[in-house]
Amino acid sequence: MKTTLVIMAAGIGSRFGGGIKQLAPVGLHGEIIMDYSIHDAIEAGFNKIVFIIRKDIKEAFKEAIGDRIEKICADLDVEIAYAYQELDALPEGIELPAGRTKPWGTGQAVLACKDVLKEPFAVINADDYYGKEAFTKLHDFLVDYTPEKANAFCMAGFILKNTLSENGSVTRGVCELNEKGYLTAVHETHNIVKTVDGAAADTEDGLRAIDPESYVSMNMWGLTPEFIGVLEDGFKEFFETMGDKDILKAEYLLPIYIDELLQADKVSVKVLDSHDKWFGVTYKEDKDCVVKSFAKLIEDGVYAEKLFEDLK
């Protein structure tokens, strides 16, 4: 069965080079974090990659990333496709509000794939390193897809302590699970910091301890082709129920919409636990740690010094 990896990269800035964290070289030969995600997905069995970008960065993206990855994937019989998240891609009857300058969030980003997604798929952020275990587990879940399982989703559940930055606070979706390992709720929690006891949320009332062994969502989902139609209906509802939200800043976010479906008992989400350490360049100071971490993974034989060589 064809399984697709969808990479949300529309947030990459239009100026390529210095300062764009998604393009910061972290490997021994200038590889970026996205390279490792693509490698791990192909190794796990994914055989199609969809990049979600913006049309205004298409040429620059292809020059910096896409053309190189297309050549690698052609040799490995992996299909490449592009989808474009655009500010004015709105439901019928909705006009672009004057003054709105940024796209509408990760829900709209995935919706941009509706013409190129006909198979079960995983969604990831462009600038997060997830590790091999999560890709393998998501792929194994998705290849069991049948139309009868249209509303059966999955999510990679990372251990909170493995996702914290040494250099500042982070936002994480702290998860609640039932006894069978299914997601029951996601709590978007801001200002989580590392402490001597593990982790805590820095609130107006002081530090509130959080179990460092808690599962958190890092926006790595396994979804079905039928979900695209549901997501489109949700985008219409997003505008219908806008209420007093600031329409110039409001976002249609994938985890929030999935949680709404979950609370309405319309879908199930199996949490697939991963004990790999997440890496990301949330702060400038994180880059040195990420570079050292990849060097150690190469030294330990997790990756070949020349990435992708082991897949040929």
N, C-alpha and C positions, 0 to 999 in steps of 0.2 A: 504494500500500500504506500502511496505517496504521502509523506508527512512534511510539513513546511515549517521553517523557522521564520517568523516575522520579527524584524529588527526595527524598533522605533528610533529613527535617526533624524526626524524632522526638526528636532530642537538644536541640531548642530548649527552654529552661526554661519553667516554667509562669508565671513572672512576666514579662509583656511590658513593654517600655520600656527604661529605662536598664540597662546591664549585660549585655543579651543580645546577644552579638556578631553573631549571624545577622541581627539586626534593626537594626544600626547603619546610619543613613542615610549613603550614600556618594556619591549623585548630586546634581545641582544642584537637584532638586526632591524630595529626600527618598527617592529610590530606594534600595533595598537590593541587595546583591550578587545575591540570587535573581532580582530583576527582570531583570537583565542576562542571566543564564543562560536564563531563559524566552524573552526576546527573541531571543537568538542561536539557540536551538533552533527556534523558530517560523520564523525567517528561513531556517534551513537546511532546513526541510521537515517537521519533527516536527509532528504534528497531534493529539497527545493528551498531556496532562500528568497525572501521578499524584503527589500529595503523600503521603508517608508521615509521619504524625504520631502522637501519642498521643491517646486519646479525652479525657483530662482537659484537653487544651489546644485541643480542637476549636473551641469558640466563640471563644476569644481569637485563635486562628490565623486563623479566617475573618474576624474583625473587622480584624485587622492586615494580612493578606495576601490570604487566599483570595477574599473577596468582590470585591476590586478586580481581581484577576487573572481571576476568572470573567467579569466584565463585559468586560474586554479580549479574552479568548479567545472569548467568544460572538460578538463583532464580527468575529473572524478565522476563525470556523468551526473552532475548536480545542476538543476535548473536555477536560473536567476531571473527575478522579476522586480519591477519597481512599482510603487504606488506613491501618490502625491497627496500630501495633506495640504489643503488650501483653505485660506481664511473664509472664502465665500462659498465653500461647498456645504450648503445648508439645506434642510428639508424644504420641500416645495411650499411656497407661500411665506417663507421667512426671509426677510430682507436683512442684509448685512447692516448692523447698527453703525451709525456714524461715530467715528472715533475708536472703533474696535481695531486693534493692530495685531493681535497675536491669535494664532489658531485656537481651537476649542478644547484642547486636551487629548489625553490618550485614548478616550473612547472614540472621538472623531478620527484620530490617527488610524486606528484599526479598521474603522468603517471605510477608510480610503482604499482598503484592499479588496472591496467586494467584487470587483471584476477579475481579480487574479487568484482568489482563494476558493477552491472547490473541494478541499480536503482538510482533514484535521490538522491543527496547527498549534505551535507554541509561540508565545509573545515574550520578548525580552526588551530591556532598555539597551541602547547602544553603548553606554559607558559603564556598564556593570560587568564584573567578572564573576561568574556563577559557579565555576568548577564543573568537573566531568560528571559527577554523580547525578546531579539534577537533570542534565540533558538525557542521560541514559534512562532515568526513571520516567521522565515525561514521554520520551519516544515509546517506551514499552507500554505505557498507558494508552497513548494515541493510536497505536497500531491495532488495538482491540476495538476501535470504533466501528459501530454499525449505525444505520439511521435510527434504530430503536434507542440508541444511547445519545440522542441529539442534545439532551440537557445534562449529560454527565461530564463535568469538567474536572480538571485537576489543577493543583498549584504546587510549586516547589516551596516547601516550608523550611526556612533557614533558622538556625539557632541564633537568638538575638546576640549573644556574646561574640559570635563569629562575624557580625556585621557592623561592629562599632568602629568609629574613627578615633585615633589617638589625638586628633587635632581639633576636635570641636563636636558640637551636638549634631544629631541626625534625626530625621523623621522616619518612622517605621510603622507599618501596619501590623500591630500586635494581634495575634490570632487566638480565637477560642475554638477548640475542637471537641467533638463528642468522643465517646469511648471507642467508636469504630474508626477514628482517625479522619472524620469528615469535618470540614470547616462549618462553624455555626455563626461566627461573627468576625469582622476585622475592625479593629479600633485604631484609626489613624492617630498616632501619638507623636507629638512634636518635642523637640529639645531633649532627646535621649542622650545621656552622657555616660561615659565609662566611669565607674567608681571603684573604690577599694573592695567593696562588697559585691561588685558585678555591674549593675546598671541602675539608672534612675532617670526619671523625667524631671527636668528643671522647670518647676511651675512657679507661679506668683507666690504660692505659699511655701516655697522651698522644695527640696528634693523629695520626690515620691519614688520609693524603691520599686523596681520592676524585676521579676524573676529573670536572670540572665539566660536561663534555659528555655524561656518562652519561644514558641514558634513565631516567626515574623514573615510577612510577605515582602518579597523584593521585586514585585511586578513581573513574575515569571509564571505564566499561565498556560495551561493546556486546554484548548477550546475546539469546538466542532464547527463544521462549515455552516450548519443551521444557525449558529449564534450570530452570524453577520446580519441576518434578517431581524433578529431580536434586538440587536444593537442599534439598527436603523430605527426601529420603533421607539426605542429608548431615547434616541436623539430628538425625535419629535416631541416626546413627553418632556424632555429637558426644557424645551422652549415653552411648552404649554403650561408648565408648572414653575416658570421662572420666578413669579411672585415679585418680592422686593429685592431679589439678588441683583448685584451690580452686573448688568449685561455686558459691560466693557471688560470685566475681569472673570466672570463665571466660567467654569470649565466642566466639561463632560468627561469625567474620569473613569477609566476602566474598572479599577477596584471598587469604587463607590457604587457603580451600576451593578456589578456582579453581586456585591453585598445586598443591594436592594432586591435582586432576583432571589437571592438566598433567603432573605427574611420573608419573602412572599411565597417561599416553598416551591419555586418554579424550576430550580436547578439544584444539583448536588455538586460539591467541590471536594474531591479527595485530596488530602494534604500528603504529599510525597516528601518525606523528610530527607534533608541533605545536611550532612555534617561537614561539607567543604567550607573553607573560609571564603567569604565574599570579599572582593577588592573593588574599590572604586575611588575615583579622584574627586571627592566631595570638596576638599580644600587643596590649595596649591601645595601645602606641606605634605599631603598624602602621596604625592607622586614618587618621592624617594622610596617610601615604604613599599609601594606597588612594584617599582622596578626591582627592588631587592627580593621581593616575594616571587616574582617571575624567574629571576636568576636562580633562586633556590629550587623552584619546581623543575627547571631545566637541569640543574645539577643533580637532582634526585631521580631524573629519568622520566618524570611525568610528561614532559614535552621534549621533542627533538630540538637540537639547537637551531636547525632550520625548520621552522614550523611548516606543517603540511607534508614534509618529506616522508613521514611515516605512514601517510594515507595512500601513497601512490603504489 
